[in-house]
């Protein structure tokens, strides 16, 4: 099971129970903890802006940076995932990840 944690104190926010996927994406059922409502609005805003990314990609990037500044994703073994793109809507999540950190300077 993958897990989502608060970046500042490492507190568990949600368990992500994988239900399937289509490489490179994984899909999961979200089992939130009592702390998850603190970050849920960040994911809602990110998805809202994703629907309009062609018109305003910079706003989406700022919203996703807010998500990444608030949370970390961990592999089932507990190690932190260096790079990921995670979306959460309701009790469903989907994400892709990389074992190598993405350097914005290289893009």
N, C-alpha and C positions, 0 to 999 in steps of 0.2 A: 504494500500500500504506500502510495506517495503521500506526502504531508505538506501542508502550507503553514508557515510560521511567521510571526511578527519579526520584522527585521531588528527592531530595537532591543527586544529582550528574549527572542527565541521562543516565545509562548506559542503553543499550538493553536492555530486558527481553524483548521479543517483537515479531515482525512479525505483523500481523493481515491476512491475505489474504482479502479480501471474496469470499464465495461466493454471496451473495444478500441478500435482505432483504424486509421487509414494512413500508413506511413507517409510523412513523418509525424502525423498527429496522433495523440492518444485522447480518448474520451473517458470520462469518469463521472461517477455519482459523487456529489459533494456531501460529506457528513460534517456539518459545521459544529464548532464548539461555541460556548457562550461569548467568546471574543470576536467571532466572525462578523457580527453586525457592524463593528468598527470599520472594517475594510470593504464591506459589500458595496457602499456607494462609489468607491473608487473603480470597482469592476463595472458597475452600471454606467458610469460616465465614460469609461474607456470604450465599452461596446457602443454606446450612443454615438460617440465620435468616429468609431470605426466605420459605421454606416455611411459617413460623409468624408471618408479619408481622401477621396479624389478632389474634393473642394477645399479641404483644410487639413493637410497632413501634419502640419506643425502642432495644431491643437491636439490631435490624437497622440503625437509623440510626447507632448507634455503630460497628457493624461496617463499614458502608459508609464512614463517615468515616475509618476506619483505612485502607481501600483508597485513598481520595482523598488522604490524607496521605502515602501511600507512592509513588503513581504519577501520571504524567501521560500523557495520550493526545495523539497528534499526527496532524494531517491528513496526507494523502499528500504535500502540499507542504512538510511539516516544521514548520508553525506549530502551536503548542499549542492544543488544544481548550479553550475557556473552561469549558464545563459538559458533563458526560457522566454517563451511568448505564451502567456496563459490568459484565457478568457473564462469568465464564470457568469452564467446566467441562471438564476433560480437555483436548482439543485444539480445542475449539470456544468461540467467543466471540460474544456478541451485545450490542449497545449502541445507545443513542440519544444525541443530542448537541444542543447549542445553541451558537450563536455568541455568545450573551449569557450572562454569569455569572448564576447564580441567587442571589438575595439572600434568605437565610432570614428576614430581618427582614420581608420583604414577604409571607410566606406566612401 
